[in-house]
Amino acid sequence: MELLQQPMHVVPYHRGLLVKYQGHINVEWCNRSLSIKYLFKYIGKGPDAATIVLLEANKQLPQTDQDSAASNAQSIDEIKNYVSCRYVSTAESCWRLFEFPIHHRELFVQRLYFHLENEQEVRFRDDENLPQVVSRVDPDGTMFIQWMLNNRYDELGRGLTFLKYPTKFRWDGSTKRWLRRKQNISVVGRMVYAHPASGERFYMRLLLNIVVGAQSFEDIRTVDGIVYSTYKEACFQRGLLESDNEWHIALHDASLSASAHQLHDLFVTLLVFCEVVNPRELWEKHWNNLADDFEYTKRKQLSLPTLKITDNDKQMLALEAVQHLLRQYGKTLADYPGMPELSVVSTSKYKNDLLLEEMMYDRERLQLKAAEQYPCLNEMQRTIFDEIVEQVELDKGGFYFVYGPGGTGKTFLWSTIISKLRGDGKIVLAVASSGIPSLLLEGGRTAHSRFRIPIDINEYSCCEIKKRTFLAELICNASLVIWDEAPMTHRFVYEAVDRTFRDIRSTTNDECQSLPFGGLTTVLGGDFRQILPVLPKKGRHEIVCASISKSHLWESCKVYTLTENMRIHKNVPPVTIQGSRVQFQDWVLALGEGWEETASIGDDAEPCWFLIPDEVHVRYTGDPVEAIVNEIYRDLPLQAGNIEYLRDRAILTPRNEHVEQVNLAVLQRLQGEVKVYHSCDSVCKGSSSSDADEVLYPAEYLNAFKFSGIPNHEVRVKVGAPIMLLRNINAKRGLCNGTRLIVTRCYPFLIEALIITGNRIGETAYIPRINMSPAEKTHPFVLKRKQFPIAVCYAMTINKS
């Protein structure tokens, strides 16, 4: 078949097909990346979609009915009139019914052979004797040994792993040597499989996915300048193997500088997130460090400087502290087989720490704080403050929503209300829909952890809170609930909390059963223009219907609106928009409201671009990444240890690959040695029942996956670099998804860092590797990745800002 090959975009034809079928037929041969994108841009994105609007036809009504029709027009729900539809053409439906392939692409694959030292593979014929085989075989002519020898003389391949070596070199079977490639072709290296039961050969294969430029077998077993005797030990030191020994090393390293309270948090983190195989052994080896300060604390509390506490009592006190932290995750010591049980004496002394915690605030300090902040409130903030405080003091209850864009002072208003009421001895439950906003509230928690909201929720769900429990007692004694970032939570969550509050508070007052949230004054806050509830694979209609404004509770809600931007100073210079001088805060508000005029670029059919003012636009002539890095982190070498410098700046981008590019560029400017951590990846045993998973999904295949929300296989950090957590580890201690920290020390299986955001600024945190899996299942298996839940955050995606 004759094909006309075009250099970039392909529009070929075949004369024979045109004459035979009397129709225009294209036969496309893709030989460029742009051609492949062009060919599969439409057929690979799924069925076509359309949005249909159902409208009633205009009817001629009598004059007497026109007035009533005009009044009924106000009740039309436009959202319900939108119907999302999908259609599949006959040709595509037949193609998919017969399961024909959608696309196909070929790559050259180089099979790579490796072997242990002095264990080269030798092939011989039946008619050959031993002397003939020995004289014919070249002991240094194997593909693997020549790779190491070539690294000694050729610098081009010293930055490549054995797996990526074929991308720059080709194996010449006749000369038994690696030669540089002269043509730039796509070649993928595939190492021969090694079963986990093959011992050192399997561990060598794991290392060959990481080690670059090895010039000897010893180089493969070298980690941080230390040559280990076996490949298994080297794999363990690189974090490629699962073992409880990692947790023992992490606790030992942390005990050198951490307090007992910090060790409690680390131990609980290991139990909850790290799938410890033998919790009993971990406890018995390290409980002394966890109970180190109890004798000193009790001496100080009881004013008994000569008090001696037995080892058994110390162990029970440490167990009690661990039990208390486990309850934050809805777990107990009984959930971990082998852990010791609390003695009856220790459990009988337990009191409602949840209630005591809310009553132990410094009232005098909070009263002074409220008195200082109240005069700083603007007119609308003061109106909301007076209304809510009055409702709480008169115990009238009420449901409120404070609506305002970012910068209008919602958090400052929450802080003033909380300080006022807690200063008066009342209990305020401050929660937020996500981790970072909860850290901005004193004593804040995520709503799911505070109210034990189930993850899988529907319109009939209730929170997992039983009557006459410590948490139920706390809710009955509370005076106010403040819930920040409310629009991003599904309305079913609020309805579940409402049903639970009514049920719990009705034990003290029967009238609470008929009041919103059981008569407990509840204040929600947020901005509907930001993040609405996330519903995977749902359209606009479903997302809008999931909002709190569509709940039956909204009928009893009183809405206040904040409009004055308190974050943008009035003395900020104006910007130029289409030749006119506009105040910066007015331009930001117009941008958020959608009032700002848009423009078209290139061949755009509709105007969909905003013009950036020259005053805030970074100009560049060369590399755009270099330009924005120079603008934002110009003084990084001088300000490396400055918390405010690193906390108050970041580069935002919508794509993860751009984040990695910018972070790497900035990290290279920071002085110090780069510490590289590799993950231990495997297929989750519960996601597949096949015994062939280890063959189908080798380690290097799993390492190549990149998922949103979990770190990559390779994480690079430096001491002094800012990092961001990717998981809620301990919200009470300020360690939430999005918390920013500065790395202060790097251990093999532990990272010590200083918190620089939230309500725990300046505190030291210890972060271990934890097991993580993607939120959505996009493959026939579930990946389990053990890695530090962090990412360098000189740059970050916009949804993490």
Secondary structure, 3 states (H helix, E strand, C coil): CCCCCCCCCCCCCCHHHHHHHCCCCCCCCCCCHHHHHHHHCCCCCCCEEEEEECCCCCCCCCHHHHHHHHHHHHHCCCHHHEEEEEECCHHHHHHHHCCCCCCCCCCEEEEECCCCCCCCCCCCCCCCCHHHHHHHCCCCCCHHHHHHHHHHHCHHHCCCECCCHHHCEEEECCCCEEEECCCCCCEEEEECCCCHHHCHHHHHHHHHCCCECCCCHHHHCEECCEECCCHHHHHHHCCCCCCCHHHHHHHHHHHCCCCHHHHHHHHHHHHHHCCCCCHHHHHHHHHHHHCCCHHHHHHHHHCCCCCCCCHHHHHHHHHHHHHHHHHCCCCCHHHCCCCCCCCHHHHHCCCCHHHHHHHCCCHHHHHHHHHHHHHHCCHHHHHHHHHHHHHHHCCCCCEEEEECCCCCCHHHHHHHHHHHHHHCCCCEEEEECCHHHHHCCCCCEEHHHHHCCCCCCCCCCCCCCCCCCHHHHHHHHCCEEEEECHHHCCHHHHHHHHHHHHHHHCCCCHHHHHCHHHHCEEEEEECCCCCCCCCCCCCHHHHHHCCHHHCHHHHHCEEEECCCCCCCCCCCCCEEECCEEECHHHHHHHHHHCCCCEECCCCCCCCCEECCCHHHCCCCCCCHHHHHHHHHCCCCCCCCCCHHHHHCCCEEECCHHHHHHHHHHHHCCCCCCCEEEECEEEECHHHCCCCCHHHHCCHHHHHCCCCCCCCCCEEEECCCCEEEECCCCEHHHCECCCCEEEEEEECCCEEEEEECCCCCCCCEEEEECEEECCCCCCCCCCEEEEECCEEECCEEEHHHC
